[in-house]
Amino acid sequence: MTELDKNQTPNPNLDEIEHKRTIRSFVVRGGRMTEGQQKAYDENWSFYGLDVESGLLDYQSTFGRLADIVVEVGFGMGKSLVEMAKNAPEKDFIGIEVHPPGVAKLMMTAKEEGVKNLRVYCHDAIEVMAKCIPKGSVNCFQLFFPDPWHKKKHNKRRIVQASFANQIAEILSESGSFHMATDWEPYAEHMMEVMEAQTNYTNKVGANNYHPRPEWRPLTKFELRGEKLGHGVWDLIYTKK
């Protein structure tokens, strides 16, 4: 497994992370942890944490086996990702999140639930995919409820763009899938427009169609509340050609 010295944890001060790109996969909105979150981070990182500076992942040494790989970017506090990993012990999951409190919470929850088939990066997804995820190795890439950037002048900041889709295609296995979900209809339309224009993907349920929510994608509290208020959620699943 790729791990740090047990007496070390990566510095989660996101302001110190240097990026050479003009667009990131995230916007930092504060990453200060409580004492309890810091304790959970420190205690669990040696098992669950992955260091981007360690370079390309070796799945065999990381998980102790070779299995289908699921990567999720922007898992928030991690509850649904832990649930998915627990419900699919035959698969191995990798979460990528830049918000240290969310990473701490995910690791704490995973430990409490006895989940062993899950690892996490506390880093920018664009850099992790470029440096750490072997090409053609991911069976499913998940992006659930990313920041919709509601204002038109901010639309260019949305993570789902042609360049991002192409980067994901590089790490997807043959017939691997890219699964997105959003509760903001204009963003769903944007996702559809971007993905339908890609020649290296095909819509799993036919061109310009949204996918019914798969049973294995857990409903979030936010989603359940939205449903009661009549708000929609749109899933899109595209398969690599």
Beta strands, then each sheet from edge to edge (+ up, - down):
strand 1: 49-50
strand 2: 68-73
strand 3: 91-96
strand 4: 118-121
strand 5: 138-144
strand 6: 172-182
strand 7: 201-203
strand 8: 234-240
sheet 1: 1+ 4+ 3+ 2+ 5+ 6+ 8- 7+
end
